Amino acid sequence: MAEAGHRLGQLLMRAGIITERQLNDALEVHKATGSPLGRVLVDLGYATQGAILSVMAAQIGIEYIDFSARKPTPDAVAAVPRDLAERYTLMPVQIVDGELVVAMADPQNVLALDDLRIITGHEIKPAISTKDDIISAIEEYYKVAEQTELDAGTPVEELDESDLEQLTDVTSDAPIVKLVNYIINKAVADRASDIHIEPQETDMRVRFRVDGVLHEVMRSPKAVQSSIISRFKIMAEMDIAESRRPQDGHCAVTIGGHQIDFRVSSLPTVYGERVVLRILRKDAILLELKDLGFLPDALGRFESSFRKPYGAILVTGPTGSGKSTSLYAAVNVLNSPDRHILTAEDPVEYRLPGVNQCQINTKSGLTFARALRSFLRCSPDIILVGEIRDQETAQIAIESALTGHLVLSTLHTNDAAGAVTRLVEMGVEPFLVSSALDCVLAQRLCRRLCTECKEEYSPSSKALIDAGFPEDNLPDSIYKAVGCKKCGNTGYRGRMGVHEVLLLSEEISRLTVAEATAEEIKKVAIADGMRTLKQDGLEKVRMGQTSVEEVLRVIV
């Protein structure tokens, strides 16, 4: 016994985990008390149980699992029932080439290995981890699947084809349901905005978009691809018999007592149907303007515009830049019992209490232009148009702003000045644009630095000037992304807006009528006090809210 303990001590010392002096101290206590040397080392604080296990595992040729560095995959978790994991103190980690890697407190438990082999249908590759780490992992990774309840219809009962009945049976199996539940719940827990289910040539990839950036989460065997995709389609009440054309659907999921809506889209690809779920968080529409990252002067300029009783306000930027969120935040400010607010949206993603929202349906002939015409006969005070896509919609929106209505809408342009010239290019008369348009808000979304791990540093003056800081007002220091457990080792957590607010002054109105270029309009707007997107972003770098690299990533 003493010889075995001494041999363990030598192994730990060679691995650099303990020093010779620490080993001698521990051996003295070991001889005096009879306690195992490993327990003595842990009690003295010289080594952790995990470090000792890792050395022992290497010595006997077995893998040690550190759950802080290696996360169990959803397909592995779904393959093993929780009661079995708790009974034998084990945690499924990963399925590799049909072999299930399982972290066990006792990897020599033959009974557990046999049960796993029979229940999962996989060959088992045992690994080792500490009992406490396994119990914590069971609680963390099994909890998410169990909290999910699906509120979706199952129109499969209407289908009579035997192959579809068989597919429905497969997608109702507990492992598939648990895997889909796990993917959904993990996405919500990770603050993802989208879930991408992507068939590949030899397997299926799952990615989450978190803070605007896609991250690969897992890969599943090709054999379960059709079952998983069909499960998502069943939830969204889509036709699982149709796989040759795109489809759209909707489903609601209750997680932890809170209902979360999902917009589901499918698209045929060469390797199978690709499914994307957009997570519609109801708390997004409750945000106030001050929560969106506005600097005080930009917020003041924007608010001074939408507080007016009439005029047109446009929010511009690429897809996914938070345009709708900014419009909803403004509508929340304006929403009161004495105002009649009408919206035309495609689709209506969020329900706004007290607001009359209209869902665009081009198949039935309800376009943005037709909805706007109908709105004008309903005596509204405020009109929100989801997007100006064509000349007819632009014309009616501008004319509505001229006849005493406050019109809010979005447009796809690179900057605020470009929106002015874009309306003219769409066929709206320049004098109408100059008279009706009151404000253009251009924006992007950039990631916030993680407050737990961001690191202050002092770059060279040349680097700061090259980034865009004014030479006569360089910051002494700024922050950069590092990465920690809280932010998923990205260095960023959450997003905020970068804004450019253009107010139409008399000079800009004259330039609009004269059909000046966007660059000429931009120069006058800057002279009038407009801070550009890049300047706004760099000011947030100066304030320690984001990094130079992130600002340059989103603003080209």
PyMOL commands that set and color helices and strands:
alter all, ss='L'
color gray80, all
select helices_A, chain A and resi 2-14+20-33+37-44+49-60+74-79+82-88+110-120+131-146+155-158+162-171+174-189+222-235+282-286+289-292+296-306+323-334+362-364+368-376+391-402+416-425+430-436+461-467+506-513+518-527+533-542+548-554
alter helices_A, ss='H'
color red, helices_A
select strands_A, chain A and resi 90-96+99-104+123-128+148-151+192-199+203-210+213-221+247-255+258-269+272-280+311-316+341-345+356-359+382-385+406-411+437-449+455-457+478-480+492-503
alter strands_A, ss='S'
color yellow, strands_A
deselect
rebuild
show_as cartoon
